[in-house]
Structure formats: C-alpha cells, structure tokens
Amino acid sequence: MATMTSNLHSTVSSAHRFDESALLRYATANVKGFPDAPSSFVVSQFGHGQSNPTFLLEVFQPTGAIPGAASKRYVLRKKPSGVLLESAHAVEREFQVLKALGDLTDVPVPKVFSLCNDPTVIGTPFYIMEYLEGRIYMDNKLPGVAPKTRTAIYQASAKALASLHSVNVDAVGLERFGRRENYCRRQVERWERQYLSSTGEGKPDRNPKMLELAIWLKNHIPSEDSSKTAATGLVHGDFRIDNLVFHPVEDRVIGILDWELSTLGNQMCDVAYSSLAYYADLKLFEDGPYEGFELSGRPEGIPSLPEYLAEYCLASGKPWPASDWKFYVAFSMFRGASIHAGVYHRWTMGNASGGKRAERTGRLANILIDFSWVVINARSLLPNEPPFGPAMLRYPQEHLGAESAKLHPTEEKGNFVPCQRVLDLKIKLVHFMENHIYPMEKDFFKLAQSSSRWTIHPEEDRLKELAKREGLWNLFIPLDSAARARKLLLAGEDSNGLGSQNNLLGAGLSNLEYGYLCEIMGHSAWAPQIFNCGAPDTGNMEVLLRYGTRDQQKEWLIPLLEGKIRSAFAMTEPNVASSDATNIECSIKRCGDSYIINGRKWWTSGAMDPRCKLLIVMGKTNFTASLHEQQSMILVDINTPGVTVVRPLMVFGFDDAPHGHAEVSFENVQVPAENILLGEGRGFEIAQGRLGPGRLHHCMRLIGAAERGMKLMVERALRRRAFGKAIAEHGSFLSDLAKCRIELDQTRLLVLEAADQLDHYGNKKAKGILAMAKVAAPNMALRVLDMAIQVHGGAGVSGDTVLAHLWATARTLRIADGPDEVHLGTIAKQELRRAKL
C-alpha cells in the first residue's frame, strides 16, 4: 500500500530535470487557482510509471502562513526527452480523454487544469492535473491488507473498469479518439513494430518467440474485432491495480491514472490486461518466482479470476468472455512484453524513468513471452459459465448457461437487462414509489377534484426535495444534452448556474437506461412531476439543453432543472389539423429587436399550473419560405402582456389539475428577438429533436401504466368471486390475462429496442422504430387497462381506482405527439422504400 507521495524520489533524476522557474511562471499564468506568489515551489519525481515522467508539484503558502505547510499540490506529466518511438508518449491524448471524462462523466479521474504543447517551457509538452490524496497498491497481492478489504479492492477495480467501458464516446466528444473496428489486428501489428524498433535484429535482446507469438495472434483475431460491436468503446490500455487511486478510507476508486495508451477499440483487451496478475507476477524490484495467482495461490480475500470477471460483467452488462479469452490474455502479455522491451530500450539510451525498475524490464519482457505460450498451450483458461455465488443472483440471464440460469433465476428477462447501476436506481425508485407516491395518490386526487384544484399540494415540494436527495432527480436527461449544457454554462463561470449543481443534470443515463426507470414512474399519473420527469417539462428542458443559448439556459433552463418553475409547449391550434405542422397559422413577426406573436393555441399542457412561467411557442416567421422552413420556435414568458389563458380543457372528464391543458390566445405579444430558438425557420428541426425522446418517454410510461393495470387486475381477480368461484378461476379471464402479458412484454421489448436505436443512431435513423413504439404502446395499454376496468366492474370506471385516469391518459396518446395514422404512414413508407432497394 502507498499514498501517492510515498513513491517519490527525493529529487528529480538528471535525465528528467527541467527549468522549474519556467514551469512556475507557466502554472501561475495558466492554472486557475494557482498561488500567485508562493513562498516556495518544490518539484519531486514519482518513481511509479515507466513511460511519461510524472512529478509532484508542491506550492507552499506565502509569508504569514503556517511554516512548511503545503497550500496546494498538483501533478505534472510530460513527454520524455530524446528520440521517441512512433505514436508513443502522447500526453496530448491523455489530456483530451481526462478532460472529457472529468467534465462529462462519473468515471473517477483526476481533474486536469492545463495542457502545454510549447516545448520551450520545460523541454517537452506536458499537462498539469490535480493531486489525489489516497491509496495506491503497488503489489497485486495486497500484502498487509485485511482479507475483507482485499475483496472490496478487487470489486472496486472491476467496477471502475466497467464505468469507463460504459462511457458513450459519441456523447462526450471522443467519437474520433480512435478507430473502433479491427482494433486487435491493428494493435498486434503496432506492438510488433514497436518491439522490432526496440530490439536489434540479430541481437540477443530480440526474442524469436515474440515474432512467432505475433503470427499466432494474427491468426486468432476474435471475429467481433472486425465490426463495431458491443465489445468496442473507450479502452484505457494500461488498466491495472497500481494505476488506480483509492479513497483514503473507503474502498472505492477515486482516480484512474496513466491514460497514455487509451483509444477506442475492443474493451475485452482491457479486461484481460487487468487480469494478468492471475497469470504472472512481474516483480520489478526482485527476482521470481513470477507465477500469478492461478499457480502460486491467491492471498485470502482476493477473488478468483472467474469471480473478478463476473463482477466486471455484472457492472458493465458485458457477456461472459470464455470463447476468446485465450487470445485476449496472450495479446495482453504480448503487448506487455513489447512495452517492457521499449522501456528497457529507453533505459539503455538514458531517457527512461524508473531507475532499477527500468533496467529489469528487459528480462521481464522475455518472461511474459514465455508465459504467453503457456497460456496458448493451456487446455482451458476459464469455465464456460460464470461462477455460482451471490453475485450471480443478479447476473444477466442471457449471459448464463442453461444450468446456471436454472439454479440462479432472475426477475429480468429478454435481451435488454439493465446494468447494476440502473438496477440500483430502479430499486430506489420502486421504494420511493411504494413509500411516498402510492400512499399520497388519493390525497393528490382529492385536491384535484376540489375547488382548490389549481393549487399545489403542500406535500409535493417535500417529496421533490426528497427525490433530489435520493438521486432520483432529472433522470431523463441524456448524457450528450447534459454535456452541452455543462460546457455552455460553465464556460461563463456562472456561480449561480451549474458550476456547483451538476446533480441537476441527471445521472448520465442513456435513453435505454432511462427506459427502465421511466416505466416505473408511469405506474402513477402523479409520479413523473415528483422526479422532475413529467411532460411537457422534459421535452422543453431537452429543447433548451440541446438548442438554447447560454443566456436562454440561465434564464429558463436552470429554474426548470431546479423544479422552481414549470413550462408548457404551445403548438396545436383549434382551427387547423395540427397533426400536419405545416398547417400552423400562428404568426411570429420580426419587428426591430422584437418579435410580435399573434395566434390561438389549445391543448397547451401545463399552462394551467400556477408555477408555469415559460411557453415554448411554435409559429411561422416566414409564410412564403419552403414548406418546412416557415416555422420557428420562440420562448415566451407566460406573464407577457397579450398572453391569455382562455380556459382549461377536459380529457374524458378529467382536467388534470393542477397541471391542466389550456386554450391560450396570443394578441400582439411582444418578446425580445433573442428569445428565438436556434434561428428563424428551424422549428421543424427542433420539433424532431424534441419529439423523438418525448414520444419514447410517453411509451415508457405507458408500459408502467399497463403494469399497474395488470397488478390491480390480478389482485382483483384473486380476491373477487362471481358465479361461485374467483374471477381468476374463470377460463375466459385466464386466456385474456395471458394475452395481456404477451402483448405487454412484446411492447416493452419494442420500446427498449427503440430506445437503444435512438441512443446509437439518433432520431432520424430511429424514426421508423420510434413510430412503431408510439403506435404499439398506447394501443397495448388501452387493451390492458380496458380489461382491468372490466374486471373491476363499476369500480373501474369510477374515481375510486387509478384505472379510469390511466385509461384516459393512454387514449389521448393515440393523438398527442402525432396521431396513429401519421406514425403508421411512416412505418409503411419505410417498408416500401426497403422493398425497392
């Protein structure tokens, strides 16, 4: 075990010395918060790390502070000097990936402050990042660590690896960080070239077994390597336990270090590399034995290799890797051998960090080569299935063999099984619903039917604060939208913005991941707003997240994210068929530095709410432009003169108070020109970006509403008797119940597939399956809820259960966000185009 400072050289080695005064001047000018006039500035070199020299920067307090007390610490990583191998030591890429992950994800990485590409400052490019106070374990066996802590450390390592493998690289700006396909083949060729560059032809340091190993690897490339599969994504390249910083007292990773080899590619290479300690124990300070845990024996508490891999697969949602595991392990050793050979080569040239450790790496390269052939010739490395144990009770069933699935059943079925992080959120959400939402439904409904129905129930704000504390707030926000908002708002260093409130931007979920949670919210008509995940606020926030300017986001988005205000979307008009948005007649006319709005809207959901402050209005800014470039969207304060909420509208007798659906008139409403969204003529573009996720959210909630109906139906059928036996015993009921379950699960899979395609391909390419889901979900929910109402008899059509309200909501969604006929047309046209290809 070590803290980050315990692995320091007392001085900087002669090969890596640089102008510390120049560094101090640079840091003072370029690192935010760096002390202007420190009393002293001390640079020490870390012995850990053989490639890019790494240094601790200690900035001591100025005069008057406690003597000898370091006020701030930073870490610097730089390229080594001298002739470097091609594509090696790219500190610029390290900075790029750390910046993206630190700003836009929950992956534990140190914060980076500044990248300097100017070699005149200290001789080579470098970057400065934060110093993490924590524990680093240099020995995979974790000597001196309690068995229970050893288990926790390995589990935390697996989860940290899973977290970085779960990053959506397209959403965080790393989509061009590397080529995803043919990763293994390119890597074998790269490390073969690097090995040849580091070793002389005909010299004793070149091992012919290494060249034979390269041939074997090229002949055994996994089939998944040739395409962009689920196994591809962000790759760390050097993920091992001594590149992790653990919290000082908690057994969790707070920092993943040394990203020099990071790229995009086959992530199972990372997993195998992180597992090398099970096969080889490469001691850099002492002679052998070099056998790993599998031969030398595991210290108590360290999980077996299958247990470690199961923990990773569970956290990441990846399948069990038995089929190509031999390749991945052999490749990891091959690459390790090439790296060690390169370090040894630099040591012979006098420009490697690490001292005696670097000298020893030449021998270790050959040891790895020998071990790789042992692995290749082994009969088997992994069982065909994950191990039995407590973790397997949660393991995705489609990743288990038949026998394991029988012994370890799971409630989850099908191809879409959430990862552990989403399962944890799901459990919290279910508990919240059971403890706080369902018990309050009758009270909410009672107020909504009273003369005070256009007021807010006093319990609502308390539940919202509780949801925030539970981490169940704004879960709908996709990672890419959150990234744009965070970047835009933080660029202005707005202390009243999101700088200290990143939790307002959700949990960084994909649309697919949110689907599992949105479904649960759909069990109650009152639930979504408690979690700030109700329509139309979600769609309006999404519009501002994706298309709003920084000023628009500051004025409207932040209060919406905080739940302090609500909003409405004004598109549908009473005098035209608004399912064809080109019919819209509302005018938005430019007049100097303002726009004047005239028109009439209805079914403006949310406008009756006393907290509603913002209307997003769709109208025409140019009646003569091409058909889909006439429309624009503009932000309107509901209190602007000329805006009149005419009346609430009823939905099958429900007015949905206090939220409501309103008819709204706009008479010479004047708003600032900067309120236009994205620009004139961009309304259709915004609408499509808004409606894709919005339609899907409705579908997800409808799945939940249908599940609520199924539950109530079954409970009623088991409890209620008719004609001498329970309703559940009647054959007609059993047949209809089975059909409901089949249709509900079919629709869920369709909705989840639509969410997955939306994540991977975007609105435009996923529009066909989104249309299918939008047609299937409300029709399925109506049939399930209709049967539930039938089983309840008179109670089903009354206000004594939630069924009538859920049914009314489902029926409107055959019209809202596009009627069935429009979506059916989209699906049919796509089929016809496919037939013509």
Secondary structure, DSSP 8 states (H G I E B T S, - for coil): -EEGGGGB-SS--GGG---HHHHHHHHHHHSTT--SS-SEEEEEEBS--SSS-EEEEEEE--TTS-TT-EEEEEEEEE--SS---TT---HHHHHHHHHHHHHH-------EEEEE--HHHHSS-EEEEE---SEE--STT-TT--HHHHHHHHHHHHHHHHHHHT--TTTTT-TTSS--TTHHHHHHHHHHHHHHHHS-TTSTTS-HHHHHHHHHHHTT--GGGGS--TTEEEE-SS--GGGEEE-SSSSSEEEE---TT-EEEETHHHHHHHTGGGTB---SSS----B-HHHH---TT---HHHHHHHHHHHH-----GGGHHHHHHHHHHHHHHHHHHHHHHHHHT--SSTHHHHHHHHHHHHHHHHHHHHHHSS-SS-SS---SGGGGGS-GGGS-HHHHHHS--S--SS----HHHHHHHHHHHHHIIIIIGGGHHHHHHHHTSTTTTS--HHHHHHHHHHHHTT-SSTT-BHHHHHHHHHHHHTTT-TTTTTT-GGGGTT-B-HHHHHHHHHHHTT-TTHHHHTT--TTHHHHHHHHHHH--HHHIIIIIHHHHHTS-EEEEE---TTS-TTSGGG---EEEEETTEEEEEEEEEEEETTTSTTEEEEEEEEES-TTS-TTSSEEEEEEETTSTTEEEEEE--BTTB--TTT-EEEEEEEEEEEEGGGBSSSTT-HHHHHHHHHHHHHHHHHHHHHHHHHHHHHHHHHHHHH-EETTEEGGGSHHHHHHHHHHHHHHHHHHHHHHHHHHHHHHHHHHHTHHHHHHHHHHHHHHHHHHHHHHHHHHGGGGGSSSSSHHHHHHHHHHTTTTTS-HHHHHHHHHHHHHHHHH-
